[in-house]
């Protein structure tokens, strides 16, 4: 049982190349939908199971963040191939999001010597929005407000993550919001 959380996390990371393969070789909406639902459910349940088993460690939380990044990078690559207008038509906000994401990683490595793993509430909202946006794009072929919302929620989450990193004096995992970071600093 203690392997279930890591297996769920590994499943999500392993689905990244599957989504890319599907985009290039077999772009079937049902297959994309299956991958997206499996990735989303694995993201929800890996943490729940780890906490119930008492094995929710900072290392496991960091692996969870890495798996999220890998899966959604694969989903972006798939979208670039299947629905390129969804990306090229939003190059400005996506560039802002990409700069913020890269800037956060660079800042966190500079300040803490590793990436952050805050699992903020805003990041959870972004995860739900990403699922909805990629489902909209890859399953329904819809390129609208759901996609826009995911990008802007991501920008807000990255800004909050940067604010938390600026606030904290030392690395911590599981900081739900900037308000929690301010309490930890006090």
HELIX and SHEET records of a PDB file:
HELIX    1   1 UNK A    4  UNK A   25  1                                  22    
HELIX    2   2 UNK A   29  UNK A   53  1                                  25    
HELIX    3   3 UNK A   58  UNK A   82  1                                  25    
HELIX    4   4 UNK A   84  UNK A   88  1                                   5    
HELIX    5   5 UNK A   91  UNK A  112  1                                  22    
HELIX    6   6 UNK A  121  UNK A  138  1                                  18    
HELIX    7   7 UNK A  145  UNK A  167  1                                  23    
HELIX    8   8 UNK A  178  UNK A  185  1                                   8    
END                                                                             
